[in-house]
Amino acid sequence: MTQDGIVIDRECCQSCGTCAEACPGNAMELLGRQITAAELYQELCKDRAFFETSNGGVTISGGEPMIQSDFVAELLSMLQEDAIHTAIDTCGFCPSKNFDKVLPYVDLILFDLKEMDPEKHRTYTGQVNQRILDNLLVVRDFIASHNERSLWVRTPLIPEATASETNITQIGNFIAEHLSGFVDRWELCAFNNLCRDKYRRLGMNWRYEGSTLLSKDELLEWERIAKGSGVDPDIIIATGATQVQVF
């Protein structure tokens, strides 16, 4: 209790859920529950008709799915055995052995490549990017020895951070030098602000609270810069919501 009312000390929170269980008015809520890979597989199979109609499948994202590589590998192996298309969406920051476990059961890898400068990467994420770059090459080498795997590189366009001409050009240089012929799509993901309410609910300040969406012209300009970075321009696509223009 503070002079401003009841607050949660997030530094002490371990996400154990005890506070939610004890709250008499159900004002506290723990989102999510423990589940086995087999249970989740059964749940996902209920949407089989949708997957078949849409030519889609199951994407494991997060959080970071590669931190739970044993669970993910078990789940994806069951899905793949059942002829359901599988994908992972990863930031790439994990031990390379985790990729060794998961990649045999993945049809599509969505791999985030945010920032090439290691110190800027540390500033924005808390870690340098060497492990991420190394793991991206692990994915490349796996694809080289296995057919019918697809790799998409995804770069979020964060204002005053990843959205710089230098960074986009350097990422393009890296793809051209080390991943040529292995990347089917380089996706420039427009900045979005859908997470604002999550920060507010957690009582946290968000650095980009006042940042606006990109305009359509700005997004196309980032696409133009990427296409001039040395990569195959046909693999580049800019996606995401842009500002609505009012006339």
Backbone as CSV, one residue per row, in Angstrom:
resi,resn,N_x,N_y,N_z,CA_x,CA_y,CA_z,C_x,C_y,C_z
1,MET,0.844,-1.189,0.000,0.000,0.000,0.000,0.884,1.246,0.000
2,THR,0.599,2.179,-0.879,1.301,3.455,-0.936,0.281,4.573,-0.821
3,GLN,0.759,5.804,-0.801,-0.151,6.939,-0.731,-1.002,7.059,-1.995
4,ASP,-0.554,6.418,-3.066,-1.326,6.437,-4.310,-2.234,5.218,-4.445
5,GLY,-2.237,4.362,-3.440,-3.053,3.146,-3.505,-2.183,1.902,-3.537
6,ILE,-2.805,0.781,-3.857,-2.089,-0.494,-3.900,-1.293,-0.583,-5.192
7,VAL,-0.019,-0.927,-5.080,0.830,-1.120,-6.252,1.524,-2.470,-6.139
8,ILE,1.951,-2.984,-7.273,2.666,-4.257,-7.321,4.136,-3.980,-7.551
9,ASP,4.979,-4.549,-6.718,6.418,-4.425,-6.895,6.855,-5.493,-7.893
10,ARG,6.989,-5.094,-9.154,7.307,-6.049,-10.213,8.709,-6.638,-10.042
11,GLU,9.563,-5.957,-9.301,10.903,-6.481,-9.066,10.848,-7.774,-8.244
12,CYS,9.810,-7.905,-7.432,9.680,-9.085,-6.562,8.797,-10.170,-7.173
13,CYS,8.026,-9.816,-8.204,7.049,-10.761,-8.765,7.742,-11.920,-9.470
14,GLN,7.331,-13.155,-9.149,7.854,-14.358,-9.785,6.803,-15.048,-10.643
15,SER,5.661,-14.374,-10.846,4.572,-14.919,-11.664,4.086,-16.274,-11.142
16,CYS,4.075,-16.417,-9.810,3.647,-17.692,-9.222,2.123,-17.824,-9.180
17,GLY,1.417,-16.685,-9.211,-0.042,-16.726,-9.232,-0.705,-16.765,-7.873
18,THR,0.082,-16.801,-6.799,-0.505,-16.886,-5.459,-1.393,-15.683,-5.159
19,CYS,-0.986,-14.496,-5.625,-1.787,-13.295,-5.353,-3.150,-13.384,-6.032
20,ALA,-3.182,-13.946,-7.252,-4.444,-14.092,-7.965,-5.366,-15.074,-7.238
21,GLU,-4.791,-16.143,-6.699,-5.586,-17.124,-5.960,-6.155,-16.524,-4.682
22,ALA,-5.387,-15.638,-4.048,-5.803,-15.075,-2.759,-6.721,-13.872,-2.893
23,CYS,-6.784,-13.264,-4.058,-7.551,-12.023,-4.224,-9.050,-12.298,-4.103
24,PRO,-9.731,-11.758,-3.071,-11.140,-12.080,-2.850,-12.070,-11.515,-3.919
25,GLY,-11.670,-10.434,-4.563,-12.539,-9.830,-5.568,-12.198,-10.203,-6.990
26,ASN,-11.271,-11.138,-7.166,-10.822,-11.566,-8.496,-10.295,-10.406,-9.337
27,ALA,-9.751,-9.398,-8.662,-9.173,-8.266,-9.394,-7.829,-8.640,-10.003
28,MET,-7.156,-9.615,-9.406,-5.899,-10.112,-9.951,-6.177,-11.353,-10.789
29,GLU,-5.474,-11.449,-11.902,-5.683,-12.580,-12.800,-4.343,-13.058,-13.341
30,LEU,-4.124,-14.365,-13.297,-2.944,-14.969,-13.894,-3.331,-15.485,-15.272
31,LEU,-2.722,-14.914,-16.297,-3.037,-15.327,-17.661,-2.169,-16.506,-18.054
32,GLY,-2.799,-17.537,-18.619,-2.065,-18.723,-19.032,-2.185,-19.843,-18.026
33,ARG,-1.855,-21.052,-18.466,-1.894,-22.222,-17.594,-0.895,-23.252,-18.087
34,GLN,-0.521,-24.151,-17.204,0.397,-25.229,-17.560,-0.328,-26.241,-18.448
35,ILE,0.377,-26.727,-19.467,-0.224,-27.699,-20.373,0.883,-28.588,-20.943
36,THR,0.569,-29.836,-21.227,1.552,-30.728,-21.830,1.530,-30.577,-23.345
37,ALA,2.594,-31.038,-23.997,2.645,-30.984,-25.453,1.526,-31.816,-26.068
38,ALA,1.235,-32.966,-25.473,0.169,-33.825,-26.000,-1.195,-33.152,-25.884
39,GLU,-1.434,-32.462,-24.763,-2.702,-31.753,-24.595,-2.846,-30.628,-25.606
40,LEU,-1.768,-29.894,-25.830,-1.823,-28.798,-26.781,-2.001,-29.332,-28.201
41,TYR,-1.348,-30.424,-28.504,-1.509,-31.059,-29.821,-2.980,-31.395,-30.081
42,GLN,-3.645,-31.997,-29.097,-5.051,-32.339,-29.255,-5.910,-31.090,-29.475
43,GLU,-5.577,-30.025,-28.783,-6.330,-28.778,-28.935,-6.132,-28.182,-30.335
44,LEU,-4.895,-28.198,-30.805,-4.591,-27.625,-32.116,-5.233,-28.423,-33.247
45,CYS,-5.325,-29.714,-33.076,-5.903,-30.557,-34.127,-7.387,-30.266,-34.360
46,LYS,-8.018,-29.589,-33.421,-9.422,-29.207,-33.615,-9.588,-28.223,-34.766
47,ASP,-8.496,-27.549,-35.126,-8.537,-26.564,-36.211,-7.997,-27.114,-37.520
48,ARG,-7.886,-28.414,-37.623,-7.318,-29.029,-38.823,-8.041,-28.574,-40.091
49,ALA,-9.357,-28.532,-40.058,-10.122,-28.141,-41.247,-9.747,-26.728,-41.695
50,PHE,-9.518,-25.848,-40.717,-9.120,-24.480,-41.046,-7.734,-24.454,-41.690
51,PHE,-6.786,-25.235,-41.128,-5.444,-25.283,-41.694,-5.489,-25.765,-43.145
52,GLU,-6.271,-26.808,-43.398,-6.332,-27.389,-44.731,-6.978,-26.436,-45.722
53,THR,-7.999,-25.707,-45.276,-8.695,-24.776,-46.165,-7.824,-23.575,-46.511
54,SER,-7.048,-23.103,-45.552,-6.259,-21.886,-45.733,-4.833,-22.152,-46.191
55,ASN,-4.453,-23.443,-46.308,-3.059,-23.810,-46.578,-2.132,-23.251,-45.496
56,GLY,-2.633,-23.181,-44.270,-1.858,-22.659,-43.155,-1.348,-23.768,-42.264
57,GLY,-1.174,-23.436,-40.996,-0.658,-24.411,-40.047,-0.483,-23.780,-38.689
58,VAL,0.474,-24.269,-37.930,0.693,-23.833,-36.552,2.041,-23.118,-36.455
59,THR,2.016,-21.898,-35.917,3.236,-21.142,-35.645,3.427,-21.037,-34.143
60,ILE,4.597,-21.429,-33.654,4.926,-21.298,-32.245,5.722,-20.006,-32.081
61,SER,5.153,-19.068,-31.317,5.849,-17.805,-31.101,6.060,-17.607,-29.613
62,GLY,5.840,-16.413,-29.095,6.133,-16.259,-27.673,5.804,-14.876,-27.177
63,GLY,6.594,-14.380,-26.248,7.783,-14.969,-25.636,8.810,-15.492,-26.639
64,GLU,9.617,-16.385,-26.183,10.636,-16.991,-27.025,10.499,-18.495,-26.983
65,PRO,9.986,-19.113,-28.066,9.731,-20.555,-28.056,10.989,-21.395,-27.907
66,MET,12.138,-20.892,-28.370,13.344,-21.707,-28.330,13.880,-21.907,-26.915
67,ILE,13.387,-21.115,-25.958,13.767,-21.341,-24.563,13.131,-22.629,-24.048
68,GLN,11.988,-23.016,-24.626,11.320,-24.264,-24.259,11.465,-25.264,-25.408
69,SER,12.689,-25.481,-25.835,12.943,-26.255,-27.049,12.481,-27.705,-26.948
70,ASP,12.592,-28.319,-25.780,12.137,-29.704,-25.644,10.635,-29.801,-25.858
71,PHE,9.900,-28.897,-25.232,8.443,-28.875,-25.391,8.078,-28.611,-26.852
72,VAL,8.728,-27.605,-27.455,8.410,-27.220,-28.828,8.722,-28.357,-29.795
73,ALA,9.877,-29.010,-29.618,10.235,-30.119,-30.499,9.223,-31.258,-30.386
74,GLU,8.791,-31.566,-29.163,7.809,-32.632,-28.975,6.490,-32.300,-29.648
75,LEU,6.043,-31.058,-29.476,4.777,-30.635,-30.080,4.860,-30.630,-31.601
76,LEU,5.914,-30.025,-32.147,6.022,-29.915,-33.600,6.205,-31.263,-34.268
77,SER,6.880,-32.192,-33.592,7.054,-33.529,-34.181,5.706,-34.214,-34.353
78,MET,4.807,-34.033,-33.389,3.467,-34.619,-33.501,2.671,-33.955,-34.611
79,LEU,2.783,-32.641,-34.711,2.055,-31.923,-35.756,2.563,-32.301,-37.136
80,GLN,3.885,-32.359,-37.283,4.464,-32.679,-38.582,4.131,-34.108,-39.000
81,GLU,4.136,-35.013,-38.025,3.763,-36.396,-38.320,2.318,-36.485,-38.788
82,ASP,1.509,-35.537,-38.363,0.103,-35.488,-38.746,-0.118,-34.616,-39.978
83,ALA,0.971,-34.272,-40.677,0.929,-33.504,-41.925,0.372,-32.096,-41.745
84,ILE,0.597,-31.499,-40.568,0.221,-30.106,-40.318,1.468,-29.240,-40.451
85,HIS,1.394,-28.190,-41.264,2.532,-27.307,-41.498,2.951,-26.646,-40.188
86,THR,4.273,-26.553,-39.968,4.786,-26.030,-38.706,5.731,-24.856,-38.946
87,ALA,5.726,-23.901,-37.999,6.616,-22.744,-38.073,6.984,-22.310,-36.670
88,ILE,8.163,-21.672,-36.558,8.554,-21.034,-35.309,8.867,-19.562,-35.592
89,ASP,8.572,-18.713,-34.629,8.876,-17.287,-34.699,9.840,-17.005,-33.557
90,THR,11.101,-16.741,-33.879,12.145,-16.688,-32.859,13.002,-15.434,-32.982
91,CYS,13.509,-14.979,-31.837,14.487,-13.881,-31.836,15.895,-14.417,-31.992
92,GLY,16.063,-15.738,-31.904,17.352,-16.355,-32.148,18.307,-16.374,-30.974
93,PHE,17.878,-15.850,-29.816,18.797,-15.782,-28.682,18.578,-16.988,-27.769
94,CYS,19.365,-18.018,-27.994,19.302,-19.252,-27.200,20.523,-20.084,-27.559
95,PRO,20.819,-21.122,-26.781,21.916,-22.012,-27.167,21.643,-22.657,-28.521
96,SER,22.671,-22.825,-29.330,22.483,-23.399,-30.666,21.935,-24.822,-30.602
97,LYS,22.214,-25.526,-29.502,21.699,-26.894,-29.371,20.176,-26.916,-29.356
98,ASN,19.553,-25.819,-28.939,18.095,-25.754,-28.947,17.559,-25.792,-30.371
99,PHE,18.263,-25.138,-31.290,17.869,-25.207,-32.696,18.058,-26.617,-33.236
100,ASP,19.102,-27.283,-32.808,19.334,-28.666,-33.255,18.143,-29.551,-32.905
101,LYS,17.511,-29.279,-31.766,16.361,-30.079,-31.338,15.111,-29.774,-32.156
102,VAL,14.920,-28.512,-32.488,13.642,-28.066,-33.054,13.608,-28.093,-34.575
103,LEU,14.707,-27.727,-35.233,14.697,-27.543,-36.680,14.233,-28.766,-37.484
104,PRO,14.510,-29.998,-37.044,14.023,-31.136,-37.834,12.502,-31.183,-37.982
105,TYR,11.777,-30.469,-37.132,10.315,-30.550,-37.144,9.661,-29.240,-37.589
106,VAL,10.440,-28.380,-38.253,9.934,-27.066,-38.650,9.955,-26.943,-40.168
107,ASP,8.840,-26.472,-40.727,8.772,-26.209,-42.165,9.178,-24.776,-42.495
108,LEU,8.873,-23.837,-41.585,9.140,-22.421,-41.825,9.753,-21.804,-40.570
109,ILE,10.866,-21.069,-40.763,11.512,-20.371,-39.648,11.353,-18.869,-39.866
110,LEU,10.721,-18.188,-38.918,10.617,-16.730,-38.916,11.657,-16.230,-37.920
111,PHE,12.688,-15.560,-38.421,13.847,-15.225,-37.598,14.001,-13.713,-37.533
112,ASP,13.925,-13.160,-36.313,14.070,-11.716,-36.131,15.540,-11.318,-36.241
113,LEU,15.799,-10.299,-37.029,17.126,-9.689,-37.099,16.907,-8.190,-36.936
114,LYS,17.149,-7.717,-35.720,16.712,-6.368,-35.350,17.778,-5.305,-35.586
115,GLU,18.997,-5.563,-35.145,20.027,-4.524,-35.117,21.398,-5.161,-35.335
116,MET,22.173,-4.614,-36.269,23.472,-5.207,-36.578,24.591,-4.710,-35.669
117,ASP,24.519,-3.479,-35.196,25.549,-2.957,-34.318,25.441,-3.634,-32.949
118,PRO,26.479,-4.343,-32.497,26.354,-5.124,-31.254,26.084,-4.277,-30.022
119,GLU,26.676,-3.087,-29.926,26.463,-2.256,-28.745,25.078,-1.616,-28.746
120,LYS,24.591,-1.234,-29.918,23.215,-0.740,-29.992,22.234,-1.861,-29.662
121,HIS,22.577,-3.061,-30.110,21.726,-4.214,-29.792,21.677,-4.424,-28.284
122,ARG,22.808,-4.261,-27.619,22.848,-4.398,-26.163,21.995,-3.308,-25.507
123,THR,22.077,-2.100,-26.038,21.312,-0.986,-25.477,19.812,-1.247,-25.569
124,TYR,19.364,-1.753,-26.708,17.927,-1.934,-26.936,17.368,-3.212,-26.328
125,THR,18.199,-4.267,-26.244,17.678,-5.573,-25.830,18.330,-6.134,-24.572
126,GLY,19.470,-5.563,-24.163,20.177,-6.079,-22.999,21.258,-7.084,-23.335
127,GLN,21.379,-7.472,-24.605,22.383,-8.454,-25.014,22.999,-8.032,-26.344
128,VAL,24.271,-8.400,-26.566,24.851,-8.221,-27.888,24.249,-9.269,-28.829
129,ASN,24.497,-9.117,-30.121,23.787,-9.937,-31.104,24.598,-11.101,-31.671
130,GLN,25.803,-11.391,-31.135,26.646,-12.409,-31.750,25.981,-13.782,-31.742
131,ARG,25.362,-14.143,-30.631,24.705,-15.454,-30.563,23.569,-15.540,-31.581
132,ILE,22.864,-14.451,-31.764,21.763,-14.423,-32.722,22.282,-14.632,-34.136
133,LEU,23.345,-13.914,-34.498,23.921,-14.066,-35.836,24.466,-15.479,-36.040
134,ASP,25.103,-16.025,-35.007,25.620,-17.396,-35.103,24.485,-18.385,-35.324
135,ASN,23.390,-18.210,-34.602,22.259,-19.130,-34.741,21.580,-18.993,-36.091
136,LEU,21.589,-17.792,-36.653,21.026,-17.617,-37.989,21.832,-18.418,-39.010
137,LEU,23.136,-18.491,-38.802,23.969,-19.307,-39.683,23.751,-20.799,-39.431
138,VAL,23.429,-21.158,-38.186,23.061,-22.551,-37.893,21.807,-22.933,-38.685
139,VAL,20.846,-22.023,-38.707,19.621,-22.262,-39.485,19.958,-22.394,-40.965
140,ARG,20.816,-21.502,-41.454,21.228,-21.570,-42.870,21.840,-22.923,-43.205
141,ASP,22.747,-23.377,-42.351,23.439,-24.640,-42.626,22.464,-25.817,-42.570
142,PHE,21.493,-25.733,-41.682,20.493,-26.808,-41.623,19.685,-26.837,-42.911
143,ILE,19.265,-25.668,-43.378,18.485,-25.601,-44.611,19.298,-26.126,-45.788
144,ALA,20.610,-25.847,-45.783,21.466,-26.292,-46.877,21.481,-27.814,-47.005
145,SER,21.274,-28.498,-45.912,21.342,-29.964,-45.925,19.973,-30.631,-45.840
146,HIS,18.917,-29.827,-45.802,17.570,-30.388,-45.733,16.668,-29.649,-46.726
147,ASN,15.950,-30.380,-47.508,15.052,-29.777,-48.485,13.745,-29.342,-47.833
148,GLU,13.016,-28.518,-48.554,11.660,-28.122,-48.170,11.609,-27.419,-46.814
149,ARG,12.600,-26.574,-46.543,12.559,-25.682,-45.383,12.614,-24.254,-45.902
150,SER,11.906,-23.352,-45.225,11.854,-21.967,-45.667,12.281,-21.049,-44.529
151,LEU,13.023,-19.975,-44.864,13.508,-19.009,-43.875,13.036,-17.614,-44.244
152,TRP,12.386,-16.955,-43.302,12.021,-15.551,-43.435,12.785,-14.765,-42.371
153,VAL,13.456,-13.709,-42.777,14.074,-12.782,-41.838,13.119,-11.616,-41.631
154,ARG,12.951,-11.218,-40.362,11.997,-10.151,-40.047,12.702,-9.059,-39.248
155,THR,12.525,-7.810,-39.693,13.152,-6.665,-39.044,12.086,-5.649,-38.642
156,PRO,11.908,-5.422,-37.339,10.938,-4.412,-36.900,11.515,-3.012,-37.103
157,LEU,10.699,-2.116,-37.603,11.117,-0.735,-37.849,10.726,0.116,-36.648
158,ILE,11.602,0.147,-35.646,11.340,0.858,-34.405,11.927,2.267,-34.504
159,PRO,11.117,3.309,-34.281,11.611,4.680,-34.425,12.776,4.977,-33.486
160,GLU,13.773,5.674,-34.026,14.961,6.069,-33.272,15.718,4.874,-32.701
161,ALA,15.531,3.722,-33.317,16.252,2.510,-32.887,16.628,1.715,-34.138
162,THR,15.878,0.686,-34.447,16.227,-0.146,-35.606,15.943,0.548,-36.929
163,ALA,15.037,1.518,-36.912,14.666,2.213,-38.149,15.690,3.288,-38.480
164,SER,16.859,2.837,-38.937,17.882,3.756,-39.414,18.408,3.224,-40.734
165,GLU,18.805,4.139,-41.605,19.299,3.718,-42.913,20.535,2.852,-42.767
166,THR,21.397,3.193,-41.808,22.611,2.407,-41.584,22.270,0.975,-41.192
167,ASN,21.348,0.820,-40.256,21.002,-0.519,-39.779,20.364,-1.364,-40.868
168,ILE,19.396,-0.798,-41.589,18.721,-1.560,-42.638,19.716,-1.955,-43.726
169,THR,20.614,-1.048,-44.063,21.622,-1.358,-45.074,22.565,-2.459,-44.600
170,GLN,22.967,-2.406,-43.327,23.870,-3.433,-42.786,23.197,-4.803,-42.717
171,ILE,21.932,-4.829,-42.363,21.206,-6.111,-42.352,21.143,-6.673,-43.765
172,GLY,20.844,-5.801,-44.736,20.823,-6.254,-46.124,22.173,-6.774,-46.572
173,ASN,23.250,-6.083,-46.168,24.601,-6.548,-46.489,24.858,-7.939,-45.917
174,PHE,24.432,-8.159,-44.658,24.650,-9.451,-44.003,23.893,-10.554,-44.739
175,ILE,22.642,-10.283,-45.099,21.847,-11.288,-45.820,22.500,-11.612,-47.154
176,ALA,22.936,-10.554,-47.865,23.544,-10.764,-49.182,24.840,-11.564,-49.079
177,GLU,25.634,-11.305,-48.033,26.935,-11.956,-47.912,26.845,-13.368,-47.369
178,HIS,25.963,-13.586,-46.396,25.960,-14.866,-45.679,24.733,-15.739,-45.945
179,LEU,23.665,-15.173,-46.477,22.419,-15.932,-46.574,21.828,-15.932,-47.978
180,SER,22.600,-15.521,-48.961,22.090,-15.447,-50.319,21.586,-16.813,-50.793
181,GLY,20.362,-16.837,-51.270,19.759,-18.077,-51.742,19.071,-18.881,-50.665
182,PHE,19.201,-18.458,-49.409,18.587,-19.195,-48.303,17.394,-18.465,-47.692
183,VAL,17.282,-17.168,-47.916,16.178,-16.383,-47.364,15.109,-16.209,-48.429
184,ASP,13.924,-16.698,-48.150,12.819,-16.575,-49.092,12.103,-15.237,-48.961
185,ARG,12.276,-14.600,-47.801,11.548,-13.348,-47.573,12.259,-12.543,-46.488
186,TRP,12.503,-11.260,-46.784,12.975,-10.315,-45.773,11.842,-9.337,-45.530
187,GLU,11.262,-9.438,-44.352,10.058,-8.684,-44.029,10.401,-7.487,-43.136
188,LEU,10.074,-6.304,-43.610,10.228,-5.089,-42.814,8.899,-4.841,-42.119
189,CYS,8.891,-4.980,-40.802,7.643,-4.937,-40.029,7.434,-3.529,-39.468
190,ALA,6.395,-2.868,-39.913,6.126,-1.504,-39.475,5.905,-1.453,-37.966
191,PHE,6.429,-0.414,-37.353,6.220,-0.190,-35.918,4.727,-0.197,-35.598
192,ASN,4.368,-0.885,-34.513,2.968,-0.819,-34.051,2.951,-0.535,-32.552
193,ASN,1.842,-0.002,-32.104,1.732,0.410,-30.695,0.668,-0.374,-29.939
194,LEU,0.394,-1.601,-30.385,-0.663,-2.397,-29.765,-0.312,-2.837,-28.339
195,CYS,0.973,-2.721,-27.978,1.383,-3.184,-26.653,1.198,-2.115,-25.570
196,ARG,0.730,-0.931,-25.916,0.642,0.148,-24.933,-0.188,-0.244,-23.716
197,ASP,-1.322,-0.888,-23.956,-2.193,-1.256,-22.835,-1.544,-2.282,-21.921
198,LYS,-0.701,-3.172,-22.494,-0.001,-4.152,-21.658,0.956,-3.449,-20.702
199,TYR,1.670,-2.464,-21.207,2.578,-1.710,-20.340,1.802,-1.007,-19.235
200,ARG,0.654,-0.433,-19.593,-0.144,0.274,-18.598,-0.644,-0.681,-17.523
201,ARG,-1.097,-1.859,-17.935,-1.603,-2.839,-16.968,-0.496,-3.320,-16.037
202,LEU,0.737,-3.337,-16.541,1.877,-3.757,-15.728,2.491,-2.611,-14.943
203,GLY,1.927,-1.425,-15.095,2.445,-0.274,-14.374,3.827,0.141,-14.828
204,MET,4.117,-0.091,-16.089,5.440,0.194,-16.640,5.376,1.339,-17.640
205,ASN,6.425,2.133,-17.670,6.553,3.180,-18.674,7.076,2.569,-19.973
206,TRP,6.542,3.045,-21.093,6.972,2.554,-22.396,7.642,3.685,-23.150
207,ARG,8.836,3.440,-23.578,9.634,4.468,-24.243,8.927,5.051,-25.461
208,TYR,8.125,4.239,-26.138,7.523,4.658,-27.402,6.036,5.001,-27.265
209,GLU,5.643,5.355,-26.049,4.238,5.684,-25.769,3.710,6.734,-26.747
210,GLY,4.507,7.738,-27.046,4.038,8.821,-27.903,4.375,8.667,-29.367
211,SER,4.997,7.561,-29.748,5.380,7.366,-31.151,4.170,6.986,-31.992
212,THR,4.112,7.537,-33.185,2.989,7.266,-34.084,3.357,6.182,-35.091
213,LEU,2.340,5.635,-35.728,2.575,4.660,-36.787,3.274,5.341,-37.964
214,LEU,3.981,4.546,-38.753,4.582,5.061,-39.970,3.489,5.417,-40.975
215,SER,3.780,6.388,-41.811,2.887,6.644,-42.938,3.182,5.608,-44.021
216,LYS,2.271,5.465,-44.961,2.490,4.523,-46.060,3.731,4.904,-46.848
217,ASP,3.941,6.205,-47.066,5.116,6.660,-47.819,6.406,6.349,-47.061
218,GLU,6.385,6.499,-45.727,7.571,6.188,-44.932,7.902,4.698,-45.010
219,LEU,6.883,3.854,-44.950,7.115,2.414,-45.034,7.688,2.039,-46.395
220,LEU,7.185,2.654,-47.445,7.704,2.383,-48.782,9.141,2.880,-48.934
221,GLU,9.481,3.957,-48.231,10.851,4.461,-48.282,11.811,3.476,-47.626
222,TRP,11.410,2.859,-46.504,12.261,1.846,-45.878,12.409,0.639,-46.799
223,GLU,11.362,0.304,-47.508,11.447,-0.794,-48.471,12.451,-0.446,-49.584
224,ARG,12.429,0.808,-50.028,13.358,1.248,-51.073,14.810,1.154,-50.581
225,ILE,15.047,1.587,-49.337,16.393,1.516,-48.765,16.862,0.064,-48.690
226,ALA,15.989,-0.824,-48.251,16.349,-2.239,-48.152,16.696,-2.820,-49.518
227,LYS,15.949,-2.451,-50.517,16.192,-2.985,-51.855,17.503,-2.480,-52.444
228,GLY,18.051,-1.410,-51.892,19.325,-0.905,-52.353,20.508,-1.405,-51.553
229,SER,20.269,-2.387,-50.681,21.326,-2.847,-49.769,22.137,-4.023,-50.305
230,GLY,21.799,-4.494,-51.490,22.574,-5.585,-52.073,21.879,-6.932,-52.090
231,VAL,20.719,-7.038,-51.441,19.992,-8.311,-51.447,19.124,-8.401,-52.694
232,ASP,18.634,-9.594,-52.958,17.675,-9.779,-54.040,16.423,-8.966,-53.710
233,PRO,16.090,-7.936,-54.488,14.937,-7.095,-54.144,13.615,-7.840,-54.147
234,ASP,13.563,-8.973,-54.817,12.304,-9.713,-54.907,11.910,-10.370,-53.588
235,ILE,12.868,-10.500,-52.648,12.526,-11.150,-51.380,12.051,-10.148,-50.335
236,ILE,12.093,-8.849,-50.633,11.792,-7.817,-49.650,10.320,-7.441,-49.696
237,ILE,9.720,-7.367,-48.521,8.329,-6.938,-48.421,8.155,-6.131,-47.138
238,ALA,7.448,-5.025,-47.238,7.148,-4.190,-46.070,5.709,-4.459,-45.654
239,THR,5.513,-4.745,-44.369,4.189,-5.127,-43.890,3.821,-4.330,-42.641
240,GLY,2.554,-4.349,-42.302,2.097,-3.740,-41.062,1.173,-2.561,-41.296
241,ALA,0.496,-2.180,-40.213,-0.451,-1.074,-40.284,0.282,0.255,-40.423
242,THR,-0.291,1.161,-41.180,0.257,2.515,-41.336,-0.812,3.527,-40.940
243,GLN,-0.403,4.781,-40.860,-1.328,5.848,-40.471,-2.464,5.944,-41.484
244,VAL,-3.648,6.190,-40.956,-4.796,6.403,-41.829,-4.809,7.871,-42.241
245,GLN,-4.780,8.111,-43.529,-4.774,9.471,-44.044,-6.209,9.996,-44.147
246,VAL,-6.419,11.162,-43.612,-7.743,11.787,-43.630,-7.727,12.924,-44.627
247,PHE,-8.658,12.910,-45.564,-8.726,13.954,-46.576,-9.937,14.846,-46.348
